[in-house]
Amino acid sequence: KQFEQEGRVGLTLQHPNIVRILAVGKDANTDAHYIVMEFVEGGNLRDILNVRKKMELGQALKIMAECADGLAHAYE
């Protein structure tokens, strides 16, 4: 129930720094809950750091600011 509730809240979030949730539901055959999210091209931060090993300060601050903007929007 909480999964579905949080997923429905996610459906309302629209921000450039938040991956959009397109659908939330429960499979009628398996009773498995699911969230359908938009596809975002590229890797995640872990993948980037595994390749680069470290990041320039300016790039790290940019990523942190984008994350903070998305979190602030979700919190509002």
mmCIF file as gemmi writes it, N, C-alpha and C atoms, coordinates in Angstrom:
data_model
loop_
_atom_site.group_PDB
_atom_site.id
_atom_site.type_symbol
_atom_site.label_atom_id
_atom_site.label_alt_id
_atom_site.label_comp_id
_atom_site.label_asym_id
_atom_site.label_entity_id
_atom_site.label_seq_id
_atom_site.pdbx_PDB_ins_code
_atom_site.Cartn_x
_atom_site.Cartn_y
_atom_site.Cartn_z
_atom_site.occupancy
_atom_site.B_iso_or_equiv
_atom_site.pdbx_formal_charge
_atom_site.auth_seq_id
_atom_site.auth_asym_id
_atom_site.pdbx_PDB_model_num
ATOM 1 N N . LYS Axp A 1 ? 0.837 -1.194 0 1 0 ? 1 A 1
ATOM 2 C CA . LYS Axp A 1 ? 0 0 0 1 0 ? 1 A 1
ATOM 3 C C . LYS Axp A 1 ? 0.882 1.258 0 1 0 ? 1 A 1
ATOM 4 N N . GLN Axp A 2 ? 1.934 1.239 0.815 1 0 ? 2 A 1
ATOM 5 C CA . GLN Axp A 2 ? 2.832 2.399 0.887 1 0 ? 2 A 1
ATOM 6 C C . GLN Axp A 2 ? 3.575 2.577 -0.442 1 0 ? 2 A 1
ATOM 7 N N . PHE Axp A 3 ? 3.976 1.466 -1.071 1 0 ? 3 A 1
ATOM 8 C CA . PHE Axp A 3 ? 4.652 1.524 -2.369 1 0 ? 3 A 1
ATOM 9 C C . PHE Axp A 3 ? 3.77 2.254 -3.385 1 0 ? 3 A 1
ATOM 10 N N . GLU Axp A 4 ? 2.507 1.845 -3.458 1 0 ? 4 A 1
ATOM 11 C CA . GLU Axp A 4 ? 1.587 2.463 -4.407 1 0 ? 4 A 1
ATOM 12 C C . GLU Axp A 4 ? 1.341 3.934 -4.072 1 0 ? 4 A 1
ATOM 13 N N . GLN Axp A 5 ? 1.227 4.248 -2.799 1 0 ? 5 A 1
ATOM 14 C CA . GLN Axp A 5 ? 0.999 5.629 -2.374 1 0 ? 5 A 1
ATOM 15 C C . GLN Axp A 5 ? 2.179 6.512 -2.759 1 0 ? 5 A 1
ATOM 16 N N . GLU Axp A 6 ? 3.384 6.052 -2.485 1 0 ? 6 A 1
ATOM 17 C CA . GLU Axp A 6 ? 4.564 6.843 -2.826 1 0 ? 6 A 1
ATOM 18 C C . GLU Axp A 6 ? 4.719 6.964 -4.34 1 0 ? 6 A 1
ATOM 19 N N . GLY Axp A 7 ? 4.378 5.891 -5.049 1 0 ? 7 A 1
ATOM 20 C CA . GLY Axp A 7 ? 4.427 5.942 -6.507 1 0 ? 7 A 1
ATOM 21 C C . GLY Axp A 7 ? 3.456 6.96 -7.071 1 0 ? 7 A 1
ATOM 22 N N . ARG Axp A 8 ? 2.267 7.027 -6.516 1 0 ? 8 A 1
ATOM 23 C CA . ARG Axp A 8 ? 1.275 8.009 -6.98 1 0 ? 8 A 1
ATOM 24 C C . ARG Axp A 8 ? 1.733 9.436 -6.698 1 0 ? 8 A 1
ATOM 25 N N . VAL Axp A 9 ? 2.377 9.645 -5.562 1 0 ? 9 A 1
ATOM 26 C CA . VAL Axp A 9 ? 2.943 10.971 -5.283 1 0 ? 9 A 1
ATOM 27 C C . VAL Axp A 9 ? 3.999 11.294 -6.337 1 0 ? 9 A 1
ATOM 28 N N . GLY Axp A 10 ? 4.812 10.306 -6.669 1 0 ? 10 A 1
ATOM 29 C CA . GLY Axp A 10 ? 5.834 10.499 -7.694 1 0 ? 10 A 1
ATOM 30 C C . GLY Axp A 10 ? 5.271 10.876 -9.05 1 0 ? 10 A 1
ATOM 31 N N . LEU Axp A 11 ? 4.063 10.406 -9.35 1 0 ? 11 A 1
ATOM 32 C CA . LEU Axp A 11 ? 3.418 10.758 -10.622 1 0 ? 11 A 1
ATOM 33 C C . LEU Axp A 11 ? 3.202 12.261 -10.743 1 0 ? 11 A 1
ATOM 34 N N . THR Axp A 12 ? 3.075 12.948 -9.63 1 0 ? 12 A 1
ATOM 35 C CA . THR Axp A 12 ? 2.794 14.386 -9.655 1 0 ? 12 A 1
ATOM 36 C C . THR Axp A 12 ? 4.055 15.234 -9.77 1 0 ? 12 A 1
ATOM 37 N N . LEU Axp A 13 ? 5.226 14.636 -9.57 1 0 ? 13 A 1
ATOM 38 C CA . LEU Axp A 13 ? 6.47 15.404 -9.585 1 0 ? 13 A 1
ATOM 39 C C . LEU Axp A 13 ? 6.921 15.675 -11.016 1 0 ? 13 A 1
ATOM 40 N N . GLN Axp A 14 ? 7.131 16.926 -11.322 1 0 ? 14 A 1
ATOM 41 C CA . GLN Axp A 14 ? 7.625 17.335 -12.633 1 0 ? 14 A 1
ATOM 42 C C . GLN Axp A 14 ? 8.746 18.34 -12.41 1 0 ? 14 A 1
ATOM 43 N N . HIS Axp A 15 ? 9.965 17.896 -12.656 1 0 ? 15 A 1
ATOM 44 C CA . HIS Axp A 15 ? 11.138 18.753 -12.439 1 0 ? 15 A 1
ATOM 45 C C . HIS Axp A 15 ? 12.262 18.224 -13.32 1 0 ? 15 A 1
ATOM 46 N N . PRO Axp A 16 ? 13.101 19.093 -13.853 1 0 ? 16 A 1
ATOM 47 C CA . PRO Axp A 16 ? 14.19 18.637 -14.731 1 0 ? 16 A 1
ATOM 48 C C . PRO Axp A 16 ? 15.184 17.691 -14.048 1 0 ? 16 A 1
ATOM 49 N N . ASN Axp A 17 ? 15.269 17.733 -12.726 1 0 ? 17 A 1
ATOM 50 C CA . ASN Axp A 17 ? 16.232 16.901 -12.018 1 0 ? 17 A 1
ATOM 51 C C . ASN Axp A 17 ? 15.589 15.703 -11.327 1 0 ? 17 A 1
ATOM 52 N N . ILE Axp A 18 ? 14.376 15.356 -11.731 1 0 ? 18 A 1
ATOM 53 C CA . ILE Axp A 18 ? 13.692 14.184 -11.189 1 0 ? 18 A 1
ATOM 54 C C . ILE Axp A 18 ? 13.222 13.333 -12.362 1 0 ? 18 A 1
ATOM 55 N N . VAL Axp A 19 ? 13.583 12.06 -12.346 1 0 ? 19 A 1
ATOM 56 C CA . VAL Axp A 19 ? 13.118 11.146 -13.386 1 0 ? 19 A 1
ATOM 57 C C . VAL Axp A 19 ? 11.605 10.993 -13.245 1 0 ? 19 A 1
ATOM 58 N N . ARG Axp A 20 ? 10.894 11.179 -14.348 1 0 ? 20 A 1
ATOM 59 C CA . ARG Axp A 20 ? 9.431 11.117 -14.31 1 0 ? 20 A 1
ATOM 60 C C . ARG Axp A 20 ? 8.928 9.693 -14.12 1 0 ? 20 A 1
ATOM 61 N N . ILE Axp A 21 ? 7.926 9.554 -13.288 1 0 ? 21 A 1
ATOM 62 C CA . ILE Axp A 21 ? 7.213 8.291 -13.134 1 0 ? 21 A 1
ATOM 63 C C . ILE Axp A 21 ? 6.022 8.352 -14.082 1 0 ? 21 A 1
ATOM 64 N N . LEU Axp A 22 ? 5.902 7.351 -14.93 1 0 ? 22 A 1
ATOM 65 C CA . LEU Axp A 22 ? 4.855 7.333 -15.946 1 0 ? 22 A 1
ATOM 66 C C . LEU Axp A 22 ? 3.644 6.514 -15.525 1 0 ? 22 A 1
ATOM 67 N N . ALA Axp A 23 ? 3.862 5.493 -14.708 1 0 ? 23 A 1
ATOM 68 C CA . ALA Axp A 23 ? 2.752 4.636 -14.284 1 0 ? 23 A 1
ATOM 69 C C . ALA Axp A 23 ? 3.131 3.905 -13.01 1 0 ? 23 A 1
ATOM 70 N N . VAL Axp A 24 ? 2.12 3.619 -12.212 1 0 ? 24 A 1
ATOM 71 C CA . VAL Axp A 24 ? 2.279 2.841 -10.98 1 0 ? 24 A 1
ATOM 72 C C . VAL Axp A 24 ? 1.141 1.831 -10.975 1 0 ? 24 A 1
ATOM 73 N N . GLY Axp A 25 ? 1.461 0.607 -10.635 1 0 ? 25 A 1
ATOM 74 C CA . GLY Axp A 25 ? 0.382 -0.372 -10.629 1 0 ? 25 A 1
ATOM 75 C C . GLY Axp A 25 ? 0.77 -1.687 -9.98 1 0 ? 25 A 1
ATOM 76 N N . LYS Axp A 26 ? -0.116 -2.65 -10.16 1 0 ? 26 A 1
ATOM 77 C CA . LYS Axp A 26 ? 0.067 -3.981 -9.606 1 0 ? 26 A 1
ATOM 78 C C . LYS Axp A 26 ? -0.372 -4.973 -10.67 1 0 ? 26 A 1
ATOM 79 N N . ASP Axp A 27 ? 0.486 -5.921 -11 1 0 ? 27 A 1
ATOM 80 C CA . ASP Axp A 27 ? 0.168 -6.923 -12.002 1 0 ? 27 A 1
ATOM 81 C C . ASP Axp A 27 ? -0.929 -7.848 -11.481 1 0 ? 27 A 1
ATOM 82 N N . ALA Axp A 28 ? -1.984 -7.986 -12.24 1 0 ? 28 A 1
ATOM 83 C CA . ALA Axp A 28 ? -3.132 -8.79 -11.812 1 0 ? 28 A 1
ATOM 84 C C . ALA Axp A 28 ? -2.801 -10.278 -11.718 1 0 ? 28 A 1
ATOM 85 N N . ASN Axp A 29 ? -1.858 -10.737 -12.53 1 0 ? 29 A 1
ATOM 86 C CA . ASN Axp A 29 ? -1.522 -12.165 -12.536 1 0 ? 29 A 1
ATOM 87 C C . ASN Axp A 29 ? -0.557 -12.563 -11.428 1 0 ? 29 A 1
ATOM 88 N N . THR Axp A 30 ? 0.394 -11.687 -11.133 1 0 ? 30 A 1
ATOM 89 C CA . THR Axp A 30 ? 1.442 -12.041 -10.169 1 0 ? 30 A 1
ATOM 90 C C . THR Axp A 30 ? 1.343 -11.284 -8.857 1 0 ? 30 A 1
ATOM 91 N N . ASP Axp A 31 ? 0.501 -10.28 -8.803 1 0 ? 31 A 1
ATOM 92 C CA . ASP Axp A 31 ? 0.396 -9.384 -7.651 1 0 ? 31 A 1
ATOM 93 C C . ASP Axp A 31 ? 1.68 -8.597 -7.394 1 0 ? 31 A 1
ATOM 94 N N . ALA Axp A 32 ? 2.569 -8.543 -8.383 1 0 ? 32 A 1
ATOM 95 C CA . ALA Axp A 32 ? 3.812 -7.781 -8.255 1 0 ? 32 A 1
ATOM 96 C C . ALA Axp A 32 ? 3.523 -6.303 -8.509 1 0 ? 32 A 1
ATOM 97 N N . HIS Axp A 33 ? 4.03 -5.448 -7.65 1 0 ? 33 A 1
ATOM 98 C CA . HIS Axp A 33 ? 3.887 -4.004 -7.808 1 0 ? 33 A 1
ATOM 99 C C . HIS Axp A 33 ? 4.965 -3.508 -8.758 1 0 ? 33 A 1
ATOM 100 N N . TYR Axp A 34 ? 4.669 -2.437 -9.487 1 0 ? 34 A 1
ATOM 101 C CA . TYR Axp A 34 ? 5.656 -1.898 -10.415 1 0 ? 34 A 1
ATOM 102 C C . TYR Axp A 34 ? 5.523 -0.387 -10.544 1 0 ? 34 A 1
ATOM 103 N N . ILE Axp A 35 ? 6.633 0.218 -10.959 1 0 ? 35 A 1
ATOM 104 C CA . ILE Axp A 35 ? 6.679 1.633 -11.317 1 0 ? 35 A 1
ATOM 105 C C . ILE Axp A 35 ? 7.328 1.705 -12.692 1 0 ? 35 A 1
ATOM 106 N N . VAL Axp A 36 ? 6.707 2.429 -13.614 1 0 ? 36 A 1
ATOM 107 C CA . VAL Axp A 36 ? 7.269 2.648 -14.935 1 0 ? 36 A 1
ATOM 108 C C . VAL Axp A 36 ? 7.832 4.064 -14.943 1 0 ? 36 A 1
ATOM 109 N N . MET Axp A 37 ? 9.131 4.16 -15.257 1 0 ? 37 A 1
ATOM 110 C CA . MET Axp A 37 ? 9.801 5.46 -15.247 1 0 ? 37 A 1
ATOM 111 C C . MET Axp A 37 ? 10.339 5.765 -16.639 1 0 ? 37 A 1
ATOM 112 N N . GLU Axp A 38 ? 10.545 7.061 -16.917 1 0 ? 38 A 1
ATOM 113 C CA . GLU Axp A 38 ? 11.118 7.448 -18.198 1 0 ? 38 A 1
ATOM 114 C C . GLU Axp A 38 ? 12.534 6.897 -18.322 1 0 ? 38 A 1
ATOM 115 N N . PHE Axp A 39 ? 12.957 6.636 -19.55 1 0 ? 39 A 1
ATOM 116 C CA . PHE Axp A 39 ? 14.315 6.178 -19.816 1 0 ? 39 A 1
ATOM 117 C C . PHE Axp A 39 ? 15.229 7.394 -19.884 1 0 ? 39 A 1
ATOM 118 N N . VAL Axp A 40 ? 16.321 7.336 -19.149 1 0 ? 40 A 1
ATOM 119 C CA . VAL Axp A 40 ? 17.307 8.417 -19.166 1 0 ? 40 A 1
ATOM 120 C C . VAL Axp A 40 ? 18.601 7.853 -19.725 1 0 ? 40 A 1
ATOM 121 N N . GLU Axp A 41 ? 19.055 8.422 -20.815 1 0 ? 41 A 1
ATOM 122 C CA . GLU Axp A 41 ? 20.275 7.976 -21.484 1 0 ? 41 A 1
ATOM 123 C C . GLU Axp A 41 ? 21.489 8.239 -20.593 1 0 ? 41 A 1
ATOM 124 N N . GLY Axp A 42 ? 22.415 7.305 -20.539 1 0 ? 42 A 1
ATOM 125 C CA . GLY Axp A 42 ? 23.655 7.497 -19.807 1 0 ? 42 A 1
ATOM 126 C C . GLY Axp A 42 ? 23.704 6.685 -18.531 1 0 ? 42 A 1
ATOM 127 N N . GLY Axp A 43 ? 24.817 6.772 -17.851 1 0 ? 43 A 1
ATOM 128 C CA . GLY Axp A 43 ? 25.026 6.012 -16.631 1 0 ? 43 A 1
ATOM 129 C C . GLY Axp A 43 ? 24.66 6.802 -15.391 1 0 ? 43 A 1
ATOM 130 N N . ASN Axp A 44 ? 24.779 6.14 -14.262 1 0 ? 44 A 1
ATOM 131 C CA . ASN Axp A 44 ? 24.537 6.825 -12.997 1 0 ? 44 A 1
ATOM 132 C C . ASN Axp A 44 ? 25.87 7.316 -12.432 1 0 ? 44 A 1
ATOM 133 N N . LEU Axp A 45 ? 25.813 7.99 -11.313 1 0 ? 45 A 1
ATOM 134 C CA . LEU Axp A 45 ? 27.02 8.567 -10.726 1 0 ? 45 A 1
ATOM 135 C C . LEU Axp A 45 ? 28.052 7.491 -10.397 1 0 ? 45 A 1
ATOM 136 N N . ARG Axp A 46 ? 27.603 6.35 -9.898 1 0 ? 46 A 1
ATOM 137 C CA . ARG Axp A 46 ? 28.525 5.255 -9.583 1 0 ? 46 A 1
ATOM 138 C C . ARG Axp A 46 ? 29.272 4.804 -10.831 1 0 ? 46 A 1
ATOM 139 N N . ASP Axp A 47 ? 28.541 4.667 -11.955 1 0 ? 47 A 1
ATOM 140 C CA . ASP Axp A 47 ? 29.186 4.259 -13.204 1 0 ? 47 A 1
ATOM 141 C C . ASP Axp A 47 ? 30.236 5.278 -13.645 1 0 ? 47 A 1
ATOM 142 N N . ILE Axp A 48 ? 29.877 6.55 -13.547 1 0 ? 48 A 1
ATOM 143 C CA . ILE Axp A 48 ? 30.809 7.607 -13.95 1 0 ? 48 A 1
ATOM 144 C C . ILE Axp A 48 ? 32.072 7.566 -13.098 1 0 ? 48 A 1
ATOM 145 N N . LEU Axp A 49 ? 31.9 7.419 -11.78 1 0 ? 49 A 1
ATOM 146 C CA . LEU Axp A 49 ? 33.068 7.398 -10.894 1 0 ? 49 A 1
ATOM 147 C C . LEU Axp A 49 ? 33.893 6.127 -11.069 1 0 ? 49 A 1
ATOM 148 N N . ASN Axp A 50 ? 33.28 5.011 -11.419 1 0 ? 50 A 1
ATOM 149 C CA . ASN Axp A 50 ? 34.038 3.788 -11.685 1 0 ? 50 A 1
ATOM 150 C C . ASN Axp A 50 ? 34.96 3.961 -12.879 1 0 ? 50 A 1
ATOM 151 N N . VAL Axp A 51 ? 34.536 4.751 -13.861 1 0 ? 51 A 1
ATOM 152 C CA . VAL Axp A 51 ? 35.348 4.991 -15.044 1 0 ? 51 A 1
ATOM 153 C C . VAL Axp A 51 ? 36.382 6.083 -14.783 1 0 ? 51 A 1
ATOM 154 N N . ARG Axp A 52 ? 35.943 7.217 -14.24 1 0 ? 52 A 1
ATOM 155 C CA . ARG Axp A 52 ? 36.827 8.375 -14.063 1 0 ? 52 A 1
ATOM 156 C C . ARG Axp A 52 ? 37.676 8.318 -12.8 1 0 ? 52 A 1
ATOM 157 N N . LYS Axp A 53 ? 37.227 7.588 -11.801 1 0 ? 53 A 1
ATOM 158 C CA . LYS Axp A 53 ? 37.884 7.466 -10.492 1 0 ? 53 A 1
ATOM 159 C C . LYS Axp A 53 ? 37.77 8.723 -9.639 1 0 ? 53 A 1
ATOM 160 N N . LYS Axp A 54 ? 37.798 9.9 -10.239 1 0 ? 54 A 1
ATOM 161 C CA . LYS Axp A 54 ? 37.55 11.129 -9.495 1 0 ? 54 A 1
ATOM 162 C C . LYS Axp A 54 ? 36.952 12.162 -10.433 1 0 ? 54 A 1
ATOM 163 N N . MET Axp A 55 ? 36.459 13.232 -9.85 1 0 ? 55 A 1
ATOM 164 C CA . MET Axp A 55 ? 35.729 14.223 -10.621 1 0 ? 55 A 1
ATOM 165 C C . MET Axp A 55 ? 36.235 15.614 -10.251 1 0 ? 55 A 1
ATOM 166 N N . GLU Axp A 56 ? 36.208 16.489 -11.224 1 0 ? 56 A 1
ATOM 167 C CA . GLU Axp A 56 ? 36.587 17.874 -10.971 1 0 ? 56 A 1
ATOM 168 C C . GLU Axp A 56 ? 35.591 18.502 -9.994 1 0 ? 56 A 1
ATOM 169 N N . LEU Axp A 57 ? 36.071 19.409 -9.167 1 0 ? 57 A 1
ATOM 170 C CA . LEU Axp A 57 ? 35.238 20.04 -8.158 1 0 ? 57 A 1
ATOM 171 C C . LEU Axp A 57 ? 34.005 20.72 -8.771 1 0 ? 57 A 1
ATOM 172 N N . GLY Axp A 58 ? 34.195 21.452 -9.853 1 0 ? 58 A 1
ATOM 173 C CA . GLY Axp A 58 ? 33.083 22.152 -10.489 1 0 ? 58 A 1
ATOM 174 C C . GLY Axp A 58 ? 31.989 21.199 -10.953 1 0 ? 58 A 1
ATOM 175 N N . GLN Axp A 59 ? 32.38 20.075 -11.538 1 0 ? 59 A 1
ATOM 176 C CA . GLN Axp A 59 ? 31.403 19.082 -11.991 1 0 ? 59 A 1
ATOM 177 C C . GLN Axp A 59 ? 30.677 18.453 -10.806 1 0 ? 59 A 1
ATOM 178 N N . ALA Axp A 60 ? 31.425 18.146 -9.736 1 0 ? 60 A 1
ATOM 179 C CA . ALA Axp A 60 ? 30.812 17.561 -8.536 1 0 ? 60 A 1
ATOM 180 C C . ALA Axp A 60 ? 29.814 18.529 -7.909 1 0 ? 60 A 1
ATOM 181 N N . LEU Axp A 61 ? 30.167 19.806 -7.852 1 0 ? 61 A 1
ATOM 182 C CA . LEU Axp A 61 ? 29.258 20.813 -7.286 1 0 ? 61 A 1
ATOM 183 C C . LEU Axp A 61 ? 28.005 20.98 -8.147 1 0 ? 61 A 1
ATOM 184 N N . LYS Axp A 62 ? 28.171 20.896 -9.472 1 0 ? 62 A 1
ATOM 185 C CA . LYS Axp A 62 ? 27.027 20.998 -10.377 1 0 ? 62 A 1
ATOM 186 C C . LYS Axp A 62 ? 26.06 19.838 -10.137 1 0 ? 62 A 1
ATOM 187 N N . ILE Axp A 63 ? 26.587 18.635 -10.01 1 0 ? 63 A 1
ATOM 188 C CA . ILE Axp A 63 ? 25.745 17.461 -9.764 1 0 ? 63 A 1
ATOM 189 C C . ILE Axp A 63 ? 25.05 17.577 -8.41 1 0 ? 63 A 1
ATOM 190 N N . MET Axp A 64 ? 25.79 18.019 -7.405 1 0 ? 64 A 1
ATOM 191 C CA . MET Axp A 64 ? 25.193 18.178 -6.074 1 0 ? 64 A 1
ATOM 192 C C . MET Axp A 64 ? 24.071 19.218 -6.092 1 0 ? 64 A 1
ATOM 193 N N . ALA Axp A 65 ? 24.28 20.324 -6.797 1 0 ? 65 A 1
ATOM 194 C CA . ALA Axp A 65 ? 23.256 21.375 -6.877 1 0 ? 65 A 1
ATOM 195 C C . ALA Axp A 65 ? 22.008 20.861 -7.594 1 0 ? 65 A 1
ATOM 196 N N . GLU Axp A 66 ? 22.192 20.08 -8.66 1 0 ? 66 A 1
ATOM 197 C CA . GLU Axp A 66 ? 21.053 19.515 -9.387 1 0 ? 66 A 1
ATOM 198 C C . GLU Axp A 66 ? 20.277 18.533 -8.506 1 0 ? 66 A 1
ATOM 199 N N . CYS Axp A 67 ? 20.998 17.714 -7.759 1 0 ? 67 A 1
ATOM 200 C CA . CYS Axp A 67 ? 20.337 16.785 -6.826 1 0 ? 67 A 1
ATOM 201 C C . CYS Axp A 67 ? 19.563 17.55 -5.761 1 0 ? 67 A 1
ATOM 202 N N . ALA Axp A 68 ? 20.178 18.576 -5.209 1 0 ? 68 A 1
ATOM 203 C CA . ALA Axp A 68 ? 19.521 19.368 -4.172 1 0 ? 68 A 1
ATOM 204 C C . ALA Axp A 68 ? 18.274 20.065 -4.723 1 0 ? 68 A 1
ATOM 205 N N . ASP Axp A 69 ? 18.334 20.553 -5.963 1 0 ? 69 A 1
ATOM 206 C CA . ASP Axp A 69 ? 17.163 21.19 -6.577 1 0 ? 69 A 1
ATOM 207 C C . ASP Axp A 69 ? 16.013 20.192 -6.714 1 0 ? 69 A 1
ATOM 208 N N . GLY Axp A 70 ? 16.328 18.986 -7.172 1 0 ? 70 A 1
ATOM 209 C CA . GLY Axp A 70 ? 15.299 17.96 -7.313 1 0 ? 70 A 1
ATOM 210 C C . GLY Axp A 70 ? 14.707 17.558 -5.975 1 0 ? 70 A 1
ATOM 211 N N . LEU Axp A 71 ? 15.549 17.384 -4.96 1 0 ? 71 A 1
ATOM 212 C CA . LEU Axp A 71 ? 15.06 17.034 -3.635 1 0 ? 71 A 1
ATOM 213 C C . LEU Axp A 71 ? 14.213 18.154 -3.029 1 0 ? 71 A 1
ATOM 214 N N . ALA Axp A 72 ? 14.638 19.396 -3.214 1 0 ? 72 A 1
ATOM 215 C CA . ALA Axp A 72 ? 13.87 20.522 -2.696 1 0 ? 72 A 1
ATOM 216 C C . ALA Axp A 72 ? 12.487 20.568 -3.338 1 0 ? 72 A 1
ATOM 217 N N . HIS Axp A 73 ? 12.438 20.34 -4.637 1 0 ? 73 A 1
ATOM 218 C CA . HIS Axp A 73 ? 11.147 20.331 -5.333 1 0 ? 73 A 1
ATOM 219 C C . HIS Axp A 73 ? 10.246 19.201 -4.788 1 0 ? 73 A 1
ATOM 220 N N . ALA Axp A 74 ? 10.818 18.021 -4.621 1 0 ? 74 A 1
ATOM 221 C CA . ALA Axp A 74 ? 10.034 16.895 -4.117 1 0 ? 74 A 1
ATOM 222 C C . ALA Axp A 74 ? 9.534 17.169 -2.697 1 0 ? 74 A 1
ATOM 223 N N . TYR Axp A 75 ? 10.344 17.804 -1.898 1 0 ? 75 A 1
ATOM 224 C CA . TYR Axp A 75 ? 9.966 18.115 -0.528 1 0 ? 75 A 1
ATOM 225 C C . TYR Axp A 75 ? 8.822 19.118 -0.466 1 0 ? 75 A 1
ATOM 226 N N . GLU Axp A 76 ? 8.838 20.09 -1.401 1 0 ? 76 A 1
ATOM 227 C CA . GLU Axp A 76 ? 7.772 21.102 -1.431 1 0 ? 76 A 1
ATOM 228 C C . GLU Axp A 76 ? 6.437 20.444 -1.677 1 0 ? 76 A 1
